[in-house]
Amino acid sequence: MAKRRKLEAPTAEALQALEEEVSRDVARGPMSAPIAQVAAEAAGMHDTRTPAERQAAAKDRSDAERLREAEASGRVMQEIPLDQIDRSALVRDRVVIDRESLDELKHSILRSGLRLPIEVFRMEGGEKPYGLLSGYRRMMAMEELYSYLEHEKYASIKAVVRDPETMGGTFAAMIEENEIRASLSHFERGRIAVIAAQQGAFVNTEDAVNALFPQASKAKRSKIRSFALIFEELGDMLEFPDLIKEKDGLRMAAALREGGESILRQALSESRTTSADEEARVLEEALKQVETKADPKRGGRPKKVASPRNLSSGVRLQAGNDDDGWYIRIKGRHVDRELVEVAMAELERLLDGPGR
């Protein structure tokens, strides 16, 4: 006869441990039957697909990861409708679009299609989701073809979406593309540096030149700054600025630093030039006047022009002396009538004191 087992009541410590284990299980979530848990684990461990199917799925996952990485780094070409791209999102570094070369590009696209994609970047909060980074002529050619032919195949364009900040910023990326494809003129380089500073991308023009053309020599950056000065002082009056020869441009910049702006502007305003040669002749005569007045050996009194002061706010100050006395010139994107009036009031307070 089997012996009877003697049951003993659990101790208080054992009951406490049991209650704590139950509490932990409840906190984890609804309890499932052991058989259900075992079945789930078995199903997870057993893949009913064939080895070929599992290999294909693994390849799909790898391809998807590579595609996402390529899209993020701007290595995937897309077909984007023209009306979704803002062609004027950036002020272009190119001053003149040659009509003959643009027509040649259109004929090439008609024959062989667009072989090289444009580059765009995503825009937040704008009317169009993309802004044009590079490929201005290509996009213009496609727009004109679509306007003439109204064919759907010209309604969109091949494009690569870039992150310009990883390329040194939008201005730097645009300039780099144009420098590689077709060298910019000194005036175009100076112009875009001034505009980049005016739009707040850089503190001042000097910083813009250094950042946008980091590979240029010290001498070349000095020339770019000289042509930037020409754009600032005479850009609104020059008809053929991109055709100014380097030697003439450096003379113009020197004349402007000597206080010859009024003479050069007057000469340009009184002339009606229709060609680059005519404009060059007008500027040559004006430069001779400035150089004669600036050189005591040629007669006249030399002008005194202080070096410009570029403030961190983007404002540029320059003082000088001409036949009418001393002057202070203030330039910059933040300069308006209200600021000038405040500056005038401060000068009046300073100069209107006793003994002045």
Rosetta blueprint (number, residue, H / E / L):
1 M L
2 A L
3 K L
4 R L
5 R L
6 K L
7 L L
8 E L
9 A L
10 P L
11 T L
12 A H
13 E H
14 A H
15 L H
16 Q H
17 A H
18 L H
19 E H
20 E H
21 E H
22 V H
23 S H
24 R H
25 D H
26 V H
27 A H
28 R H
29 G L
30 P L
31 M L
32 S L
33 A L
34 P H
35 I H
36 A H
37 Q H
38 V H
39 A H
40 A H
41 E H
42 A H
43 A H
44 G H
45 M H
46 H L
47 D L
48 T L
49 R L
50 T L
51 P H
52 A H
53 E H
54 R H
55 Q H
56 A H
57 A H
58 A H
59 K H
60 D H
61 R H
62 S H
63 D H
64 A H
65 E H
66 R H
67 L H
68 R H
69 E H
70 A H
71 E H
72 A H
73 S L
74 G L
75 R L
76 V L
77 M E
78 Q E
79 E E
80 I E
81 P E
82 L H
83 D H
84 Q H
85 I E
86 D E
87 R L
88 S L
89 A L
90 L L
91 V L
92 R L
93 D L
94 R L
95 V L
96 V L
97 I L
98 D L
99 R H
100 E H
101 S H
102 L H
103 D H
104 E H
105 L H
106 K H
107 H H
108 S H
109 I H
110 L H
111 R H
112 S H
113 G L
114 L L
115 R L
116 L L
117 P L
118 I E
119 E E
120 V E
121 F E
122 R E
123 M L
124 E L
125 G L
126 G L
127 E L
128 K L
129 P L
130 Y E
131 G E
132 L E
133 L E
134 S E
135 G L
136 Y H
137 R H
138 R H
139 M H
140 M H
141 A H
142 M H
143 E H
144 E H
145 L H
146 Y H
147 S H
148 Y H
149 L H
150 E L
151 H L
152 E H
153 K H
154 Y H
155 A L
156 S E
157 I E
158 K E
159 A E
160 V E
161 V E
162 R L
163 D L
164 P H
165 E H
166 T H
167 M H
168 G L
169 G L
170 T H
171 F H
172 A H
173 A H
174 M H
175 I H
176 E H
177 E H
178 N H
179 E H
180 I H
181 R H
182 A L
183 S L
184 L L
185 S L
186 H H
187 F H
188 E H
189 R H
190 G H
191 R H
192 I H
193 A H
194 V H
195 I H
196 A H
197 A H
198 Q H
199 Q L
200 G L
201 A L
202 F L
203 V L
204 N L
205 T H
206 E H
207 D H
208 A H
209 V H
210 N H
211 A H
212 L H
213 F L
214 P L
215 Q L
216 A L
217 S L
218 K H
219 A H
220 K H
221 R H
222 S H
223 K H
224 I H
225 R H
226 S H
227 F H
228 A H
229 L H
230 I H
231 F H
232 E H
233 E H
234 L H
235 G L
236 D L
237 M L
238 L L
239 E L
240 F L
241 P H
242 D H
243 L H
244 I L
245 K L
246 E H
247 K H
248 D H
249 G H
250 L H
251 R H
252 M H
253 A H
254 A H
255 A H
256 L H
257 R H
258 E L
259 G L
260 G L
261 E H
262 S H
263 I H
264 L H
265 R H
266 Q H
267 A H
268 L H
269 S H
270 E H
271 S L
272 R L
273 T L
274 T L
275 S L
276 A H
277 D H
278 E H
279 E H
280 A H
281 R H
282 V H
283 L H
284 E H
285 E H
286 A H
287 L H
288 K H
289 Q H
290 V H
291 E H
292 T H
293 K H
294 A H
295 D L
296 P H
297 K H
298 R H
299 G L
300 G L
301 R L
302 P L
303 K L
304 K E
305 V E
306 A L
307 S L
308 P L
309 R E
310 N E
311 L L
312 S L
313 S L
314 G L
315 V L
316 R E
317 L E
318 Q E
319 A E
320 G E
321 N E
322 D E
323 D L
324 D L
325 G E
326 W E
327 Y E
328 I E
329 R E
330 I E
331 K E
332 G L
333 R L
334 H L
335 V L
336 D L
337 R H
338 E H
339 L H
340 V H
341 E H
342 V H
343 A H
344 M H
345 A H
346 E H
347 L H
348 E H
349 R H
350 L H
351 L H
352 D L
353 G L
354 P L
355 G L
356 R L
